[in-house]
Amino acid sequence: MNGTKAQTPKVAIIGAGLTGLLTAHGLKKAGFNVVLFDQEEGLDARVRDWPISVHWALPNLKSLLSDSALADFPQSFTNPHLEYTPEVESMPCINGQTGEVMLRSAMPGLRRITRQRLRRILAAEFNAAGAIQWGKQLEKMDVDGEMVRLIFADGTAAEANYVLGTDGASSKARALLFGDDEVARAKPSGLMCATGYPRHGDPAKVEPVVNLHPLGAVTAGVTSTCGVAVMYVDDPKDMATWTIAWIKIWRRSKLPEPPAKKGPEALAYIKATSNDVIEPFRSQIEWTRETDGCYIDEMRTWVPVMWETHGGRITLAGDAAHPMLVFRGQGFQHAVLDAERYVQALISVRDGKSKKEEAVQAYTAEVVERGAKAVTQSLSEAELSMDLESVQKMLLAKMGYARTA
Ligand SMILES: Cc1cc2nc3c(=O)[nH]c(=O)nc-3n(C[C@H](O)[C@H](O)[C@H](O)COP(=O)(O)OP(=O)(O)OC[C@H]3O[C@@H](n4cnc5c(N)ncnc54)[C@H](O)[C@@H]3O)c2cc1C
């Protein structure tokens, strides 16, 4: 193979979330011409943020980053001042009935980042170069010879040699690949998820969380499982400047329907239905103020099945390919693997080592197989976590947070 480059192929990425941006980094590093399209109006359009654990996929993530993003990476940490020791890289799971530590899971190499902070770092150079087109909601994709034509809701169009759909759990790209068929739709899991982000302004309200663990902890063994985490640390010496994130997950059938998905009514509902939650998780919910933000939604999943790649021109990655429950904390970590493998597939085509159709088809088959396993595991893990009798059957109990898909 002679490795000649006839023309630099153009790759269009739909969705400038973490998956799209990370893939863009890897592709740019490899010399591809990348452009991202996102339906939002800009980086600040969505204020919602959450902490994400990255450990087994950390080396893969770092290998994709540009030098400047790699240098800025520590700024994405929830607590950039914290020294990561083996104890910090091992998060506790608390018995939701007794408050005792049930399990402590080693997560070697763990770094806790927030979605917004990492997204900002990943987006910086693409935004500066005008390579992210905001306000572009994908509506249609047409294969036209070697090119794919993208049509957006604002009536504009664009063309690319390759299209990667990284447009999240309710992916339009996925829907289009399945002809808008029901089979592509993410399914309600029957599990509700509420999150809140109190900035207490009072060290005495932050300390109970940090005393559990410097990064956070989760409960199991009860029908309403919870988690608490340190999300932002402005001044490491003053806990009054810290922000906490809490999460509560319950079966939809067990409680009345929430009156609202966000705002004061949603918060009042969570407070009124959390009397059975143990401390210190309950107080974090109780102390959340209306100005802090509270969101409720039913979690959705989609167990991937093979999609048509149109001769290797179109495929998916990240939550668009495998929207899973938060249990096992691996949605983003699998997205990192997708990004790395997609870049490798395109390099092998460009260098004449494989044909476009074969390389992207092989990439897709691997994502579907791995994603289906991870989504299914997240569902069974949720089921097992809500009863003390079954907690010991969880992958968490048997294998900690190690990679299992
Ligand atoms: C509370 C919580 C905790 C989590 N914890 C962990 C963890 O500890 N470890 C872990 O690995 N994972 C975790 N995850 C999962 C992780 O956050 C996701 O897997 C990851 O952020 C998905 O990124 P994405 O880029 O694929 O999708 P998204 O973040 O959803 O990005 C999709 C992008 O596509 C854009 N878009 C959507 N539709 C269109 C359209 N039609 N046209 C153009 N653009 C469009 C959106 O505007 C958005 O910017 C957690 C998730 C949650 C909610």
The ligand as a Gaussian input file, in Angstrom:
#p B3LYP/6-31G(d) Opt

LIG

0 1
 C      -25.797000      12.069000      35.915000
 C      -24.888000      11.363000      34.950000
 C      -23.710000      10.779000      35.402000
 C      -22.855000      10.111000      34.533000
 N      -21.702000       9.550000      35.016000
 C      -20.873000       8.928000      34.169000
 C      -19.650000       8.358000      34.657000
 O      -19.338000       8.433000      35.848000
 N      -18.808000       7.738000      33.752000
 C      -19.128000       7.638000      32.423000
 O      -18.343000       7.073000      31.656000
 N      -20.288000       8.160000      31.945000
 C      -21.162000       8.799000      32.766000
 N      -22.313000       9.347000      32.281000
 C      -22.621000       9.241000      30.835000
 C      -21.987000      10.377000      30.017000
 O      -22.306000      11.630000      30.585000
 C      -22.497000      10.303000      28.578000
 O      -22.291000       9.003000      28.085000
 C      -21.784000      11.287000      27.664000
 O      -21.794000      12.594000      28.206000
 C      -22.463000      11.269000      26.300000
 O      -21.912000      12.237000      25.475000
 P      -22.400000      12.353000      23.951000
 O      -21.519000      13.399000      23.354000
 O      -22.434000      11.016000      23.311000
 O      -23.910000      12.871000      24.024000
 P      -24.495000      14.297000      24.485000
 O      -23.750000      14.841000      25.634000
 O      -25.957000      14.110000      24.634000
 O      -24.208000      15.263000      23.250000
 C      -25.000000      15.242000      22.109000
 C      -24.864000      16.568000      21.376000
 O      -25.604000      16.469000      20.152000
 C      -26.385000      17.630000      19.960000
 N      -27.558000      17.234000      19.166000
 C      -28.614000      16.484000      19.539000
 N      -29.475000      16.318000      18.515000
 C      -28.959000      16.994000      17.461000
 C      -29.382000      17.192000      16.119000
 N      -30.516000      16.666000      15.625000
 N      -28.601000      17.935000      15.294000
 C      -27.440000      18.495000      15.746000
 N      -26.990000      18.335000      17.024000
 C      -27.741000      17.589000      17.853000
 C      -26.721000      18.108000      21.387000
 O      -27.013000      19.490000      21.388000
 C      -25.452000      17.751000      22.154000
 O      -24.532000      18.822000      22.172000
 C      -23.195000      10.016000      33.157000
 C      -24.387000      10.597000      32.679000
 C      -25.223000      11.267000      33.567000
 C      -26.494000      11.894000      33.037000

